[in-house]
Amino acid sequence: MAQREAMLALGATKWETVRRAVLPYARSGIVGAIILGLGRALGETMAVTMVIGNKDVVPSRLFDQAQTIASKIATTFNEAQIGIQVDSLIGLGMILLAITIILNVIARLLVSRITRGSSAALSA
């Protein structure tokens, strides 16, 4: 807040103030929000299932019907036979968990790197 007011007092435009005072402080939060939103989107099940059509094939075009890992687990677990079918669904759950953990670790590293970089640039 103080940097923004100081830049405006020195005659900077609103865009210069946003670019040089607001965004450097907000960068880590913005990157973290993007990564957490991506992780949330990966875990979303039923809304995505309804939107993308829940078709059990590999799509050949961008807008073809498809199925996510989470929607595959949610729609077939109740009818799965004990054995290889349940084991494969549990394996899919483990893959989804691994993807989520990897995304969270990457998000933490990016946020800490950006926070360190912006605090070093501001102190110099």
PyMOL commands that set and color helices and strands:
alter all, ss='L'
color gray80, all
select helices_A, chain A and resi 2-9+14-43+46-52+69-76+84-123
alter helices_A, ss='H'
color red, helices_A
deselect
rebuild
show_as cartoon
